[in-house]
């Protein structure tokens, strides 16, 4: 099957899992990972499982900073598949192209409303020892980190598809890239700006030469690249 179609189908399954998660269902990650583990995204499923096994609950619930209240901390996430959210305003911090495309900002806002926070210690006491890796008191975090890992993997797949196309040739028509991958031109522009080398140029509009509009100029193209999905040369 065409890889972008495979990717979209996997994203649809992930979206359904996110909806189940918000409904309060636990253990949904294992079902999803079981489905993905034997196909195109098996390595992504394995990464997600490793995230679950090595989950450090203190990254997400700041148990040592609160006297009477424990909060799910979304403002310190790094390299996550979901956007950072300010826990006070519930506003996303600079949502990227993927978050806008998939609506994951809304998912995180809903998560903070639909899930309760338990004290993240072994005995449930404020001064108790923190929970060990992979065994959080907030069991739903296991599902969360797995879903987040998959979102990050899928985002990187889209970005790699665009990067390999534009790095292969000196000049790339980004409209053709958008059409080939089934993305919007604004999404492709955002991805191109993110993945570009410092010497390259992403031209959205050129007042002096309209033929350069919506193009990627690569200063050192690599003709040996074999993109998983490519546009006509």
Biotite code that builds the C-alpha atoms (Angstrom):
import biotite.structure as struc

atoms = struc.array([
    struc.Atom([0.000, 0.000, 0.000], chain_id="A", res_id=1, res_name="UNK", atom_name="CA", element="C"),
    struc.Atom([1.035, 3.612, -0.568], chain_id="A", res_id=2, res_name="UNK", atom_name="CA", element="C"),
    struc.Atom([2.944, 4.717, 2.544], chain_id="A", res_id=3, res_name="UNK", atom_name="CA", element="C"),
    struc.Atom([1.035, 7.973, 3.189], chain_id="A", res_id=4, res_name="UNK", atom_name="CA", element="C"),
    struc.Atom([-2.194, 5.974, 3.072], chain_id="A", res_id=5, res_name="UNK", atom_name="CA", element="C"),
    struc.Atom([-0.772, 3.507, 5.613], chain_id="A", res_id=6, res_name="UNK", atom_name="CA", element="C"),
    struc.Atom([0.218, 6.450, 7.765], chain_id="A", res_id=7, res_name="UNK", atom_name="CA", element="C"),
    struc.Atom([-3.246, 7.994, 7.589], chain_id="A", res_id=8, res_name="UNK", atom_name="CA", element="C"),
    struc.Atom([-4.876, 4.695, 8.550], chain_id="A", res_id=9, res_name="UNK", atom_name="CA", element="C"),
    struc.Atom([-2.548, 4.391, 11.543], chain_id="A", res_id=10, res_name="UNK", atom_name="CA", element="C"),
    struc.Atom([-3.411, 7.951, 12.534], chain_id="A", res_id=11, res_name="UNK", atom_name="CA", element="C"),
    struc.Atom([-7.118, 7.132, 12.341], chain_id="A", res_id=12, res_name="UNK", atom_name="CA", element="C"),
    struc.Atom([-6.595, 4.207, 14.719], chain_id="A", res_id=13, res_name="UNK", atom_name="CA", element="C"),
    struc.Atom([-4.629, 6.469, 17.036], chain_id="A", res_id=14, res_name="UNK", atom_name="CA", element="C"),
    struc.Atom([-7.399, 9.074, 16.971], chain_id="A", res_id=15, res_name="UNK", atom_name="CA", element="C"),
    struc.Atom([-9.954, 6.433, 17.983], chain_id="A", res_id=16, res_name="UNK", atom_name="CA", element="C"),
    struc.Atom([-7.685, 5.370, 20.836], chain_id="A", res_id=17, res_name="UNK", atom_name="CA", element="C"),
    struc.Atom([-7.419, 8.991, 21.977], chain_id="A", res_id=18, res_name="UNK", atom_name="CA", element="C"),
    struc.Atom([-11.209, 9.251, 22.038], chain_id="A", res_id=19, res_name="UNK", atom_name="CA", element="C"),
    struc.Atom([-11.450, 6.050, 24.097], chain_id="A", res_id=20, res_name="UNK", atom_name="CA", element="C"),
    struc.Atom([-8.810, 7.415, 26.437], chain_id="A", res_id=21, res_name="UNK", atom_name="CA", element="C"),
    struc.Atom([-10.851, 10.569, 27.031], chain_id="A", res_id=22, res_name="UNK", atom_name="CA", element="C"),
    struc.Atom([-13.901, 8.441, 27.792], chain_id="A", res_id=23, res_name="UNK", atom_name="CA", element="C"),
    struc.Atom([-12.018, 6.996, 30.774], chain_id="A", res_id=24, res_name="UNK", atom_name="CA", element="C"),
    struc.Atom([-10.982, 3.643, 29.320], chain_id="A", res_id=25, res_name="UNK", atom_name="CA", element="C"),
    struc.Atom([-7.647, 2.295, 30.574], chain_id="A", res_id=26, res_name="UNK", atom_name="CA", element="C"),
    struc.Atom([-5.291, -0.112, 28.847], chain_id="A", res_id=27, res_name="UNK", atom_name="CA", element="C"),
    struc.Atom([-6.129, 1.019, 25.331], chain_id="A", res_id=28, res_name="UNK", atom_name="CA", element="C"),
    struc.Atom([-2.483, 1.401, 24.347], chain_id="A", res_id=29, res_name="UNK", atom_name="CA", element="C"),
    struc.Atom([-1.791, -2.326, 24.438], chain_id="A", res_id=30, res_name="UNK", atom_name="CA", element="C"),
    struc.Atom([-4.561, -3.036, 21.959], chain_id="A", res_id=31, res_name="UNK", atom_name="CA", element="C"),
    struc.Atom([-3.338, -0.342, 19.585], chain_id="A", res_id=32, res_name="UNK", atom_name="CA", element="C"),
    struc.Atom([0.306, -1.362, 19.915], chain_id="A", res_id=33, res_name="UNK", atom_name="CA", element="C"),
    struc.Atom([-0.635, -4.975, 19.273], chain_id="A", res_id=34, res_name="UNK", atom_name="CA", element="C"),
    struc.Atom([-2.256, -3.950, 15.997], chain_id="A", res_id=35, res_name="UNK", atom_name="CA", element="C"),
    struc.Atom([0.707, -1.843, 14.905], chain_id="A", res_id=36, res_name="UNK", atom_name="CA", element="C"),
    struc.Atom([3.471, -4.197, 16.052], chain_id="A", res_id=37, res_name="UNK", atom_name="CA", element="C"),
    struc.Atom([3.226, -6.536, 13.066], chain_id="A", res_id=38, res_name="UNK", atom_name="CA", element="C"),
    struc.Atom([3.009, -3.965, 10.285], chain_id="A", res_id=39, res_name="UNK", atom_name="CA", element="C"),
    struc.Atom([4.693, -0.929, 8.775], chain_id="A", res_id=40, res_name="UNK", atom_name="CA", element="C"),
    struc.Atom([4.942, 0.846, 12.114], chain_id="A", res_id=41, res_name="UNK", atom_name="CA", element="C"),
    struc.Atom([6.306, -1.989, 14.252], chain_id="A", res_id=42, res_name="UNK", atom_name="CA", element="C"),
    struc.Atom([9.394, -0.015, 15.275], chain_id="A", res_id=43, res_name="UNK", atom_name="CA", element="C"),
    struc.Atom([7.184, 2.896, 16.333], chain_id="A", res_id=44, res_name="UNK", atom_name="CA", element="C"),
    struc.Atom([5.106, 0.515, 18.447], chain_id="A", res_id=45, res_name="UNK", atom_name="CA", element="C"),
    struc.Atom([8.275, -0.806, 20.079], chain_id="A", res_id=46, res_name="UNK", atom_name="CA", element="C"),
    struc.Atom([9.409, 2.735, 20.956], chain_id="A", res_id=47, res_name="UNK", atom_name="CA", element="C"),
    struc.Atom([6.021, 3.397, 22.527], chain_id="A", res_id=48, res_name="UNK", atom_name="CA", element="C"),
    struc.Atom([6.278, 0.230, 24.631], chain_id="A", res_id=49, res_name="UNK", atom_name="CA", element="C"),
    struc.Atom([9.714, 1.284, 25.839], chain_id="A", res_id=50, res_name="UNK", atom_name="CA", element="C"),
    struc.Atom([8.285, 4.660, 26.860], chain_id="A", res_id=51, res_name="UNK", atom_name="CA", element="C"),
    struc.Atom([5.674, 2.844, 28.948], chain_id="A", res_id=52, res_name="UNK", atom_name="CA", element="C"),
    struc.Atom([8.261, 0.583, 30.570], chain_id="A", res_id=53, res_name="UNK", atom_name="CA", element="C"),
    struc.Atom([10.524, 3.520, 31.460], chain_id="A", res_id=54, res_name="UNK", atom_name="CA", element="C"),
    struc.Atom([7.797, 5.969, 32.430], chain_id="A", res_id=55, res_name="UNK", atom_name="CA", element="C"),
    struc.Atom([8.972, 8.414, 35.109], chain_id="A", res_id=56, res_name="UNK", atom_name="CA", element="C"),
    struc.Atom([5.767, 9.613, 36.708], chain_id="A", res_id=57, res_name="UNK", atom_name="CA", element="C"),
    struc.Atom([7.491, 12.605, 38.318], chain_id="A", res_id=58, res_name="UNK", atom_name="CA", element="C"),
    struc.Atom([7.924, 14.144, 34.858], chain_id="A", res_id=59, res_name="UNK", atom_name="CA", element="C"),
    struc.Atom([4.173, 14.516, 34.567], chain_id="A", res_id=60, res_name="UNK", atom_name="CA", element="C"),
    struc.Atom([2.875, 14.907, 38.108], chain_id="A", res_id=61, res_name="UNK", atom_name="CA", element="C"),
    struc.Atom([4.844, 17.367, 40.216], chain_id="A", res_id=62, res_name="UNK", atom_name="CA", element="C"),
    struc.Atom([4.278, 15.592, 43.519], chain_id="A", res_id=63, res_name="UNK", atom_name="CA", element="C"),
    struc.Atom([7.087, 17.288, 45.488], chain_id="A", res_id=64, res_name="UNK", atom_name="CA", element="C"),
    struc.Atom([5.985, 20.868, 44.770], chain_id="A", res_id=65, res_name="UNK", atom_name="CA", element="C"),
    struc.Atom([2.488, 20.881, 46.181], chain_id="A", res_id=66, res_name="UNK", atom_name="CA", element="C"),
    struc.Atom([1.150, 20.754, 49.713], chain_id="A", res_id=67, res_name="UNK", atom_name="CA", element="C"),
    struc.Atom([-2.524, 20.043, 49.059], chain_id="A", res_id=68, res_name="UNK", atom_name="CA", element="C"),
    struc.Atom([-2.709, 19.660, 45.296], chain_id="A", res_id=69, res_name="UNK", atom_name="CA", element="C"),
    struc.Atom([-0.966, 17.554, 42.680], chain_id="A", res_id=70, res_name="UNK", atom_name="CA", element="C"),
    struc.Atom([-1.149, 18.690, 39.076], chain_id="A", res_id=71, res_name="UNK", atom_name="CA", element="C"),
    struc.Atom([-0.529, 17.084, 35.739], chain_id="A", res_id=72, res_name="UNK", atom_name="CA", element="C"),
    struc.Atom([2.319, 19.194, 34.407], chain_id="A", res_id=73, res_name="UNK", atom_name="CA", element="C"),
    struc.Atom([2.204, 19.839, 30.697], chain_id="A", res_id=74, res_name="UNK", atom_name="CA", element="C"),
    struc.Atom([4.425, 22.896, 30.638], chain_id="A", res_id=75, res_name="UNK", atom_name="CA", element="C"),
    struc.Atom([7.732, 21.024, 30.839], chain_id="A", res_id=76, res_name="UNK", atom_name="CA", element="C"),
    struc.Atom([7.262, 18.410, 28.123], chain_id="A", res_id=77, res_name="UNK", atom_name="CA", element="C"),
    struc.Atom([10.113, 17.947, 25.705], chain_id="A", res_id=78, res_name="UNK", atom_name="CA", element="C"),
    struc.Atom([10.161, 15.794, 22.592], chain_id="A", res_id=79, res_name="UNK", atom_name="CA", element="C"),
    struc.Atom([6.550, 14.755, 23.073], chain_id="A", res_id=80, res_name="UNK", atom_name="CA", element="C"),
    struc.Atom([3.930, 14.067, 20.455], chain_id="A", res_id=81, res_name="UNK", atom_name="CA", element="C"),
    struc.Atom([1.510, 16.506, 22.056], chain_id="A", res_id=82, res_name="UNK", atom_name="CA", element="C"),
    struc.Atom([1.931, 20.272, 22.428], chain_id="A", res_id=83, res_name="UNK", atom_name="CA", element="C"),
    struc.Atom([2.872, 21.808, 25.743], chain_id="A", res_id=84, res_name="UNK", atom_name="CA", element="C"),
    struc.Atom([-0.083, 23.271, 27.606], chain_id="A", res_id=85, res_name="UNK", atom_name="CA", element="C"),
    struc.Atom([-0.033, 25.921, 30.306], chain_id="A", res_id=86, res_name="UNK", atom_name="CA", element="C"),
    struc.Atom([-1.722, 24.277, 33.301], chain_id="A", res_id=87, res_name="UNK", atom_name="CA", element="C"),
    struc.Atom([-3.272, 27.573, 34.399], chain_id="A", res_id=88, res_name="UNK", atom_name="CA", element="C"),
    struc.Atom([-4.616, 29.008, 31.137], chain_id="A", res_id=89, res_name="UNK", atom_name="CA", element="C"),
    struc.Atom([-4.958, 25.654, 29.305], chain_id="A", res_id=90, res_name="UNK", atom_name="CA", element="C"),
    struc.Atom([-3.526, 27.355, 26.210], chain_id="A", res_id=91, res_name="UNK", atom_name="CA", element="C"),
    struc.Atom([-1.119, 25.567, 23.879], chain_id="A", res_id=92, res_name="UNK", atom_name="CA", element="C"),
    struc.Atom([2.432, 26.855, 23.681], chain_id="A", res_id=93, res_name="UNK", atom_name="CA", element="C"),
    struc.Atom([3.250, 27.381, 20.008], chain_id="A", res_id=94, res_name="UNK", atom_name="CA", element="C"),
    struc.Atom([1.351, 24.423, 18.523], chain_id="A", res_id=95, res_name="UNK", atom_name="CA", element="C"),
    struc.Atom([3.202, 23.162, 15.451], chain_id="A", res_id=96, res_name="UNK", atom_name="CA", element="C"),
    struc.Atom([1.883, 22.141, 12.037], chain_id="A", res_id=97, res_name="UNK", atom_name="CA", element="C"),
    struc.Atom([1.107, 18.600, 13.176], chain_id="A", res_id=98, res_name="UNK", atom_name="CA", element="C"),
    struc.Atom([-0.816, 19.645, 16.242], chain_id="A", res_id=99, res_name="UNK", atom_name="CA", element="C"),
    struc.Atom([-2.920, 22.009, 14.142], chain_id="A", res_id=100, res_name="UNK", atom_name="CA", element="C"),
    struc.Atom([-3.534, 19.280, 11.560], chain_id="A", res_id=101, res_name="UNK", atom_name="CA", element="C"),
    struc.Atom([-4.499, 16.548, 14.009], chain_id="A", res_id=102, res_name="UNK", atom_name="CA", element="C"),
    struc.Atom([-6.224, 18.577, 16.717], chain_id="A", res_id=103, res_name="UNK", atom_name="CA", element="C"),
    struc.Atom([-3.974, 17.295, 19.489], chain_id="A", res_id=104, res_name="UNK", atom_name="CA", element="C"),
    struc.Atom([-4.133, 20.644, 21.305], chain_id="A", res_id=105, res_name="UNK", atom_name="CA", element="C"),
    struc.Atom([-7.807, 19.966, 21.958], chain_id="A", res_id=106, res_name="UNK", atom_name="CA", element="C"),
    struc.Atom([-6.966, 16.426, 23.057], chain_id="A", res_id=107, res_name="UNK", atom_name="CA", element="C"),
    struc.Atom([-4.585, 17.661, 25.748], chain_id="A", res_id=108, res_name="UNK", atom_name="CA", element="C"),
    struc.Atom([-7.057, 20.272, 26.982], chain_id="A", res_id=109, res_name="UNK", atom_name="CA", element="C"),
    struc.Atom([-9.734, 17.576, 27.265], chain_id="A", res_id=110, res_name="UNK", atom_name="CA", element="C"),
    struc.Atom([-7.285, 15.244, 28.996], chain_id="A", res_id=111, res_name="UNK", atom_name="CA", element="C"),
    struc.Atom([-6.718, 17.777, 31.757], chain_id="A", res_id=112, res_name="UNK", atom_name="CA", element="C"),
    struc.Atom([-10.470, 17.883, 32.386], chain_id="A", res_id=113, res_name="UNK", atom_name="CA", element="C"),
    struc.Atom([-11.327, 14.192, 32.064], chain_id="A", res_id=114, res_name="UNK", atom_name="CA", element="C"),
    struc.Atom([-8.533, 12.575, 34.086], chain_id="A", res_id=115, res_name="UNK", atom_name="CA", element="C"),
    struc.Atom([-8.033, 12.803, 37.853], chain_id="A", res_id=116, res_name="UNK", atom_name="CA", element="C"),
    struc.Atom([-4.616, 13.061, 39.481], chain_id="A", res_id=117, res_name="UNK", atom_name="CA", element="C"),
    struc.Atom([-3.541, 10.681, 42.248], chain_id="A", res_id=118, res_name="UNK", atom_name="CA", element="C"),
    struc.Atom([-0.596, 11.270, 44.566], chain_id="A", res_id=119, res_name="UNK", atom_name="CA", element="C"),
    struc.Atom([2.347, 9.778, 42.659], chain_id="A", res_id=120, res_name="UNK", atom_name="CA", element="C"),
    struc.Atom([3.964, 7.927, 45.542], chain_id="A", res_id=121, res_name="UNK", atom_name="CA", element="C"),
    struc.Atom([4.197, 4.239, 46.410], chain_id="A", res_id=122, res_name="UNK", atom_name="CA", element="C"),
    struc.Atom([1.959, 4.456, 49.474], chain_id="A", res_id=123, res_name="UNK", atom_name="CA", element="C"),
    struc.Atom([-0.218, 7.382, 48.423], chain_id="A", res_id=124, res_name="UNK", atom_name="CA", element="C"),
    struc.Atom([1.187, 9.585, 51.158], chain_id="A", res_id=125, res_name="UNK", atom_name="CA", element="C"),
    struc.Atom([2.514, 13.053, 50.420], chain_id="A", res_id=126, res_name="UNK", atom_name="CA", element="C"),
    struc.Atom([5.968, 12.310, 51.824], chain_id="A", res_id=127, res_name="UNK", atom_name="CA", element="C"),
    struc.Atom([6.085, 8.787, 50.438], chain_id="A", res_id=128, res_name="UNK", atom_name="CA", element="C"),
    struc.Atom([8.715, 7.509, 48.006], chain_id="A", res_id=129, res_name="UNK", atom_name="CA", element="C"),
    struc.Atom([8.013, 8.215, 44.333], chain_id="A", res_id=130, res_name="UNK", atom_name="CA", element="C"),
    struc.Atom([6.654, 5.396, 42.219], chain_id="A", res_id=131, res_name="UNK", atom_name="CA", element="C"),
    struc.Atom([9.188, 3.233, 40.338], chain_id="A", res_id=132, res_name="UNK", atom_name="CA", element="C"),
    struc.Atom([9.712, 3.474, 36.599], chain_id="A", res_id=133, res_name="UNK", atom_name="CA", element="C"),
    struc.Atom([6.882, 1.989, 34.581], chain_id="A", res_id=134, res_name="UNK", atom_name="CA", element="C"),
    struc.Atom([4.539, 1.616, 37.567], chain_id="A", res_id=135, res_name="UNK", atom_name="CA", element="C"),
    struc.Atom([2.763, 4.945, 38.066], chain_id="A", res_id=136, res_name="UNK", atom_name="CA", element="C"),
    struc.Atom([-0.016, 5.447, 40.584], chain_id="A", res_id=137, res_name="UNK", atom_name="CA", element="C"),
    struc.Atom([-1.801, 7.294, 37.776], chain_id="A", res_id=138, res_name="UNK", atom_name="CA", element="C"),
    struc.Atom([-2.148, 4.234, 35.559], chain_id="A", res_id=139, res_name="UNK", atom_name="CA", element="C"),
    struc.Atom([-3.607, 6.258, 32.689], chain_id="A", res_id=140, res_name="UNK", atom_name="CA", element="C"),
    struc.Atom([-0.166, 7.792, 32.194], chain_id="A", res_id=141, res_name="UNK", atom_name="CA", element="C"),
    struc.Atom([0.950, 4.515, 30.624], chain_id="A", res_id=142, res_name="UNK", atom_name="CA", element="C"),
    struc.Atom([-1.599, 4.972, 27.864], chain_id="A", res_id=143, res_name="UNK", atom_name="CA", element="C"),
    struc.Atom([-0.776, 8.651, 27.572], chain_id="A", res_id=144, res_name="UNK", atom_name="CA", element="C"),
    struc.Atom([2.964, 8.197, 26.989], chain_id="A", res_id=145, res_name="UNK", atom_name="CA", element="C"),
    struc.Atom([2.306, 5.456, 24.429], chain_id="A", res_id=146, res_name="UNK", atom_name="CA", element="C"),
    struc.Atom([-0.145, 7.605, 22.478], chain_id="A", res_id=147, res_name="UNK", atom_name="CA", element="C"),
    struc.Atom([2.223, 10.565, 22.724], chain_id="A", res_id=148, res_name="UNK", atom_name="CA", element="C"),
    struc.Atom([5.122, 8.480, 21.436], chain_id="A", res_id=149, res_name="UNK", atom_name="CA", element="C"),
    struc.Atom([3.091, 7.357, 18.432], chain_id="A", res_id=150, res_name="UNK", atom_name="CA", element="C"),
    struc.Atom([2.046, 10.929, 17.652], chain_id="A", res_id=151, res_name="UNK", atom_name="CA", element="C"),
    struc.Atom([5.693, 11.991, 17.666], chain_id="A", res_id=152, res_name="UNK", atom_name="CA", element="C"),
    struc.Atom([6.686, 9.072, 15.423], chain_id="A", res_id=153, res_name="UNK", atom_name="CA", element="C"),
    struc.Atom([3.934, 9.776, 12.914], chain_id="A", res_id=154, res_name="UNK", atom_name="CA", element="C"),
    struc.Atom([4.811, 13.474, 12.799], chain_id="A", res_id=155, res_name="UNK", atom_name="CA", element="C"),
    struc.Atom([8.431, 12.578, 12.069], chain_id="A", res_id=156, res_name="UNK", atom_name="CA", element="C"),
    struc.Atom([7.346, 10.242, 9.262], chain_id="A", res_id=157, res_name="UNK", atom_name="CA", element="C"),
    struc.Atom([5.556, 13.118, 7.492], chain_id="A", res_id=158, res_name="UNK", atom_name="CA", element="C"),
    struc.Atom([8.538, 15.413, 7.983], chain_id="A", res_id=159, res_name="UNK", atom_name="CA", element="C"),
    struc.Atom([10.956, 12.789, 6.674], chain_id="A", res_id=160, res_name="UNK", atom_name="CA", element="C"),
    struc.Atom([8.831, 12.311, 3.557], chain_id="A", res_id=161, res_name="UNK", atom_name="CA", element="C"),
    struc.Atom([9.064, 16.025, 2.757], chain_id="A", res_id=162, res_name="UNK", atom_name="CA", element="C"),
    struc.Atom([12.733, 16.317, 3.717], chain_id="A", res_id=163, res_name="UNK", atom_name="CA", element="C"),
    struc.Atom([13.909, 13.496, 1.457], chain_id="A", res_id=164, res_name="UNK", atom_name="CA", element="C"),
    struc.Atom([12.069, 14.969, -1.528], chain_id="A", res_id=165, res_name="UNK", atom_name="CA", element="C"),
    struc.Atom([13.434, 18.499, -1.146], chain_id="A", res_id=166, res_name="UNK", atom_name="CA", element="C"),
    struc.Atom([16.984, 17.397, -0.273], chain_id="A", res_id=167, res_name="UNK", atom_name="CA", element="C"),
    struc.Atom([17.269, 15.253, -3.391], chain_id="A", res_id=168, res_name="UNK", atom_name="CA", element="C"),
    struc.Atom([17.172, 18.088, -5.941], chain_id="A", res_id=169, res_name="UNK", atom_name="CA", element="C"),
    struc.Atom([18.363, 21.672, -6.261], chain_id="A", res_id=170, res_name="UNK", atom_name="CA", element="C"),
    struc.Atom([14.873, 23.064, -6.688], chain_id="A", res_id=171, res_name="UNK", atom_name="CA", element="C"),
    struc.Atom([11.552, 21.562, -5.647], chain_id="A", res_id=172, res_name="UNK", atom_name="CA", element="C"),
    struc.Atom([8.045, 22.701, -6.434], chain_id="A", res_id=173, res_name="UNK", atom_name="CA", element="C"),
    struc.Atom([6.318, 22.470, -3.061], chain_id="A", res_id=174, res_name="UNK", atom_name="CA", element="C"),
    struc.Atom([2.877, 22.419, -4.676], chain_id="A", res_id=175, res_name="UNK", atom_name="CA", element="C"),
    struc.Atom([3.806, 19.077, -6.264], chain_id="A", res_id=176, res_name="UNK", atom_name="CA", element="C"),
    struc.Atom([4.998, 17.802, -2.888], chain_id="A", res_id=177, res_name="UNK", atom_name="CA", element="C"),
    struc.Atom([1.694, 18.764, -1.260], chain_id="A", res_id=178, res_name="UNK", atom_name="CA", element="C"),
    struc.Atom([-0.303, 17.082, -4.012], chain_id="A", res_id=179, res_name="UNK", atom_name="CA", element="C"),
    struc.Atom([1.807, 13.917, -3.906], chain_id="A", res_id=180, res_name="UNK", atom_name="CA", element="C"),
    struc.Atom([1.570, 13.512, -0.135], chain_id="A", res_id=181, res_name="UNK", atom_name="CA", element="C"),
    struc.Atom([-1.987, 14.728, 0.264], chain_id="A", res_id=182, res_name="UNK", atom_name="CA", element="C"),
    struc.Atom([-0.984, 17.586, 2.575], chain_id="A", res_id=183, res_name="UNK", atom_name="CA", element="C"),
    struc.Atom([-1.946, 21.248, 2.301], chain_id="A", res_id=184, res_name="UNK", atom_name="CA", element="C"),
    struc.Atom([0.574, 23.668, 0.880], chain_id="A", res_id=185, res_name="UNK", atom_name="CA", element="C"),
    struc.Atom([0.710, 25.474, 4.235], chain_id="A", res_id=186, res_name="UNK", atom_name="CA", element="C"),
    struc.Atom([1.578, 22.211, 5.981], chain_id="A", res_id=187, res_name="UNK", atom_name="CA", element="C"),
    struc.Atom([4.336, 21.500, 3.470], chain_id="A", res_id=188, res_name="UNK", atom_name="CA", element="C"),
    struc.Atom([5.688, 25.045, 3.860], chain_id="A", res_id=189, res_name="UNK", atom_name="CA", element="C"),
    struc.Atom([5.797, 24.665, 7.632], chain_id="A", res_id=190, res_name="UNK", atom_name="CA", element="C"),
    struc.Atom([7.537, 21.293, 7.369], chain_id="A", res_id=191, res_name="UNK", atom_name="CA", element="C"),
    struc.Atom([10.038, 22.604, 4.819], chain_id="A", res_id=192, res_name="UNK", atom_name="CA", element="C"),
    struc.Atom([10.951, 25.504, 7.100], chain_id="A", res_id=193, res_name="UNK", atom_name="CA", element="C"),
    struc.Atom([11.466, 23.086, 9.967], chain_id="A", res_id=194, res_name="UNK", atom_name="CA", element="C"),
    struc.Atom([13.636, 20.536, 8.148], chain_id="A", res_id=195, res_name="UNK", atom_name="CA", element="C"),
    struc.Atom([15.642, 22.885, 5.907], chain_id="A", res_id=196, res_name="UNK", atom_name="CA", element="C"),
    struc.Atom([19.408, 23.183, 6.110], chain_id="A", res_id=197, res_name="UNK", atom_name="CA", element="C"),
    struc.Atom([20.677, 26.622, 7.084], chain_id="A", res_id=198, res_name="UNK", atom_name="CA", element="C"),
    struc.Atom([21.941, 27.393, 3.570], chain_id="A", res_id=199, res_name="UNK", atom_name="CA", element="C"),
    struc.Atom([18.666, 26.411, 1.921], chain_id="A", res_id=200, res_name="UNK", atom_name="CA", element="C"),
    struc.Atom([15.701, 28.653, 1.141], chain_id="A", res_id=201, res_name="UNK", atom_name="CA", element="C"),
    struc.Atom([11.969, 28.119, 1.434], chain_id="A", res_id=202, res_name="UNK", atom_name="CA", element="C"),
    struc.Atom([10.287, 30.613, -0.881], chain_id="A", res_id=203, res_name="UNK", atom_name="CA", element="C"),
    struc.Atom([6.609, 31.231, -0.340], chain_id="A", res_id=204, res_name="UNK", atom_name="CA", element="C"),
    struc.Atom([6.373, 34.335, -2.496], chain_id="A", res_id=205, res_name="UNK", atom_name="CA", element="C"),
    struc.Atom([9.007, 36.062, -4.653], chain_id="A", res_id=206, res_name="UNK", atom_name="CA", element="C"),
    struc.Atom([8.065, 39.582, -5.782], chain_id="A", res_id=207, res_name="UNK", atom_name="CA", element="C"),
    struc.Atom([10.763, 39.652, -8.451], chain_id="A", res_id=208, res_name="UNK", atom_name="CA", element="C"),
    struc.Atom([10.198, 36.208, -10.009], chain_id="A", res_id=209, res_name="UNK", atom_name="CA", element="C"),
    struc.Atom([6.842, 34.477, -9.657], chain_id="A", res_id=210, res_name="UNK", atom_name="CA", element="C"),
    struc.Atom([8.313, 31.226, -11.025], chain_id="A", res_id=211, res_name="UNK", atom_name="CA", element="C"),
    struc.Atom([10.059, 30.834, -7.672], chain_id="A", res_id=212, res_name="UNK", atom_name="CA", element="C"),
    struc.Atom([6.841, 30.983, -5.669], chain_id="A", res_id=213, res_name="UNK", atom_name="CA", element="C"),
    struc.Atom([6.287, 27.980, -3.379], chain_id="A", res_id=214, res_name="UNK", atom_name="CA", element="C"),
    struc.Atom([9.663, 26.392, -4.011], chain_id="A", res_id=215, res_name="UNK", atom_name="CA", element="C"),
    struc.Atom([12.456, 24.885, -1.952], chain_id="A", res_id=216, res_name="UNK", atom_name="CA", element="C"),
    struc.Atom([16.017, 25.791, -2.993], chain_id="A", res_id=217, res_name="UNK", atom_name="CA", element="C"),
    struc.Atom([18.588, 23.249, -1.809], chain_id="A", res_id=218, res_name="UNK", atom_name="CA", element="C"),
    struc.Atom([22.209, 24.430, -1.994], chain_id="A", res_id=219, res_name="UNK", atom_name="CA", element="C"),
    struc.Atom([23.751, 20.967, -1.654], chain_id="A", res_id=220, res_name="UNK", atom_name="CA", element="C"),
    struc.Atom([21.286, 18.423, -3.026], chain_id="A", res_id=221, res_name="UNK", atom_name="CA", element="C"),
    struc.Atom([21.975, 14.721, -2.518], chain_id="A", res_id=222, res_name="UNK", atom_name="CA", element="C"),
    struc.Atom([21.135, 12.907, -5.746], chain_id="A", res_id=223, res_name="UNK", atom_name="CA", element="C"),
    struc.Atom([21.763, 9.542, -4.067], chain_id="A", res_id=224, res_name="UNK", atom_name="CA", element="C"),
    struc.Atom([18.703, 9.936, -1.870], chain_id="A", res_id=225, res_name="UNK", atom_name="CA", element="C"),
    struc.Atom([15.874, 7.521, -2.601], chain_id="A", res_id=226, res_name="UNK", atom_name="CA", element="C"),
    struc.Atom([12.729, 9.054, -1.109], chain_id="A", res_id=227, res_name="UNK", atom_name="CA", element="C"),
    struc.Atom([10.095, 6.612, 0.062], chain_id="A", res_id=228, res_name="UNK", atom_name="CA", element="C"),
    struc.Atom([7.632, 8.756, -1.896], chain_id="A", res_id=229, res_name="UNK", atom_name="CA", element="C"),
    struc.Atom([8.831, 11.092, -4.627], chain_id="A", res_id=230, res_name="UNK", atom_name="CA", element="C"),
    struc.Atom([7.578, 13.609, -7.185], chain_id="A", res_id=231, res_name="UNK", atom_name="CA", element="C"),
    struc.Atom([8.402, 13.433, -10.918], chain_id="A", res_id=232, res_name="UNK", atom_name="CA", element="C"),
    struc.Atom([11.882, 14.738, -11.745], chain_id="A", res_id=233, res_name="UNK", atom_name="CA", element="C"),
])
